[in-house]
Amino acid sequence: MPSPGPTVANLVPVPSSASNVTLFPSAAEGNARVIWNDSTATLYVKFGATASTTSFTVKLAPGAYYEFPQPLYVGQVDGIWDSANGFARLTSW
């Protein structure tokens, strides 16, 4: 029988910004990370430091949802929006 999964999730709203922000800091471990772009602007997500509109891993349209693939990347994740309006709704466990 598999072991039970986590019982606590961390939900964090990150205000959008037209300059780089850290979405997820580096972590020693983790099971999952998800992002919902709750904004009318495009969110550029970078696995690593200092996201820009030309240096990113994933481009999230307004209202888009993204689940990190497995094995989970637990390094720093940064983001930047086309314009500042709304939030990134982050969940990790």
C-alpha positions in Angstrom: 0.0 0.0 0.0 1.5 3.4 -0.9 2.2 5.9 1.8 -0.2 8.7 2.3 0.6 12.0 0.6 1.1 15.4 2.2 -1.8 16.8 4.3 -0.8 20.5 4.1 -0.5 22.7 1.0 1.1 26.2 1.0 -1.0 28.8 -0.9 0.7 32.1 -1.7 -0.5 35.0 -3.8 2.3 36.9 -5.4 1.4 40.4 -6.7 2.2 40.8 -10.4 5.2 43.0 -11.3 6.7 44.4 -14.5 10.1 43.7 -12.9 11.5 40.3 -11.8 10.0 38.7 -8.7 10.8 35.3 -7.0 7.8 33.0 -7.2 9.3 30.0 -5.4 12.5 30.2 -3.4 14.9 27.2 -3.6 13.7 24.3 -1.4 15.4 21.2 -0.1 12.5 19.1 -1.2 9.0 19.2 -2.4 6.2 17.1 -4.0 4.5 19.5 -6.3 4.3 23.2 -7.4 1.5 24.8 -9.4 0.9 28.4 -10.7 -2.3 30.0 -11.8 -1.8 33.3 -13.6 -4.7 35.3 -12.1 -3.9 38.4 -14.2 -4.8 39.9 -17.5 -1.1 40.1 -18.4 1.2 37.4 -19.7 3.5 35.8 -17.0 7.0 34.7 -18.0 8.2 32.0 -15.6 11.9 31.0 -15.3 13.3 27.9 -13.6 16.2 29.9 -12.1 17.0 33.5 -11.3 16.0 36.7 -13.1 13.1 36.1 -15.5 12.6 38.4 -18.4 10.4 38.4 -21.5 13.3 37.0 -23.4 14.7 34.6 -20.8 12.1 32.3 -19.5 11.1 28.6 -19.2 7.3 28.9 -19.5 5.0 31.6 -20.9 1.6 31.7 -19.2 -1.2 33.5 -20.9 -3.8 35.4 -18.7 -5.8 32.8 -16.7 -3.4 30.0 -17.5 -2.5 27.2 -15.1 0.8 25.3 -14.9 1.8 22.2 -13.1 5.5 21.6 -12.7 6.6 18.3 -14.2 8.1 15.3 -12.3 10.7 14.9 -11.1 10.0 18.2 -9.4 12.4 21.1 -9.9 13.0 22.6 -6.4 15.3 25.4 -7.4 14.5 29.1 -7.4 11.7 30.1 -9.8 11.3 33.7 -10.9 8.6 35.5 -12.9 7.8 38.8 -14.6 4.6 40.0 -16.3 4.0 42.2 -19.3 2.3 44.7 -17.0 1.5 44.7 -13.3 -2.1 43.7 -12.6 -3.3 40.7 -10.7 -1.5 37.9 -9.0 0.3 34.6 -9.5 -1.6 32.1 -7.3 1.0 29.6 -6.1 0.4 26.3 -4.4 3.1 23.9 -3.3 3.2 20.7 -1.2 
